[in-house]
Amino acid sequence: MCRAGLRRILLNNKMDEMLYEHGSLVSGGLPLPELKEQAHINAAARDADDSRDFSKHIRKQRVGFTETPSLLVSIPRLFHDEDQD
């Protein structure tokens, strides 16, 4: 398998863990399993139904969402060769 293909597999299966371990996810201090669990919005989406505030409703009381959006958050380069600095 080529290197790019391997990266794609790793990113598809482990990206959330890699970002969490690197500190690149807003976690609110939650462990990754709890953070992933609170990210499921199905029940909130059903409750919001056709609400005019649907987007606001599904984000309510979820880590990483505030009333006022934050500035751009950058994702670090995960596959950076250190010898190229």
QUIHU-V580761 format. One record per residue. N is the residue number from 1. RES is the residue in one letter. SS is DSSP state (~ for helix, > for strand, _ for the rest). OMEGA is omega in whole degrees, 0 to 359 (* if undefined). D_LAST is the distance of its C-alpha to the last C-alpha in Angstrom with 1 decimal. Layout:
# QUIHU-V580761
{{N RES SS OMEGA D_LAST} {N RES SS OMEGA D_LAST}}
This chain:
# QUIHU-V580761
{{1 M _ 181 27.7} {2 C _ 183 24.7} {3 R ~ 179 21.2} {4 A ~ 178 21.5} {5 G ~ 178 24.9} {6 L ~ 178 23.9} {7 R ~ 181 21.2} {8 R ~ 178 24.1} {9 I ~ 180 26.4} {10 L ~ 181 24.1} {11 L ~ 180 23.4} {12 N ~ 185 27.1} {13 N ~ 189 28.2} {14 K ~ 185 25.7} {15 M ~ 181 23.8} {16 D ~ 179 25.9} {17 E ~ 181 25.4} {18 M ~ 180 21.6} {19 L ~ 179 21.5} {20 Y ~ 181 24.1} {21 E ~ 180 22.4} {22 H ~ 181 19.1} {23 G _ 183 21.4} {24 S _ 175 20.9} {25 L _ 173 24.6} {26 V _ 187 27.2} {27 S _ 183 29.4} {28 G _ 180 31.8} {29 G _ 180 31.7} {30 L _ 171 33.2} {31 P _ 185 32.4} {32 L ~ 180 31.0} {33 P ~ 178 34.4} {34 E ~ 178 36.1} {35 L ~ 179 33.5} {36 K ~ 180 34.0} {37 E ~ 181 37.7} {38 Q ~ 178 37.9} {39 A _ 177 36.0} {40 H _ 187 39.0} {41 I _ 186 40.9} {42 N ~ 181 43.9} {43 A ~ 179 46.4} {44 A ~ 180 45.2} {45 A ~ 177 45.3} {46 R ~ 179 48.8} {47 D ~ 182 49.9} {48 A ~ 179 48.4} {49 D _ 181 50.2} {50 D _ 182 50.6} {51 S _ 175 49.9} {52 R _ 180 48.8} {53 D _ 183 46.2} {54 F ~ 182 45.0} {55 S ~ 179 41.2} {56 K ~ 182 41.8} {57 H ~ 183 44.1} {58 I ~ 179 41.7} {59 R ~ 183 39.0} {60 K _ 177 41.4} {61 Q _ 176 40.5} {62 R _ 181 37.3} {63 V _ 175 34.1} {64 G _ 180 31.5} {65 F _ 179 34.2} {66 T _ 177 35.7} {67 E _ 178 38.3} {68 T _ 183 35.9} {69 P _ 178 32.7} {70 S _ 177 29.4} {71 L _ 181 26.7} {72 L _ 177 24.1} {73 V _ 181 22.2} {74 S _ 176 18.7} {75 I _ 182 17.8} {76 P _ 176 14.4} {77 R _ 184 12.6} {78 L _ 182 14.2} {79 F _ 182 12.9} {80 H _ 177 9.1} {81 D _ 184 7.8} {82 E ~ 183 5.9} {83 D ~ 178 5.6} {84 Q ~ 181 3.8} {85 D _ * 0.0}}
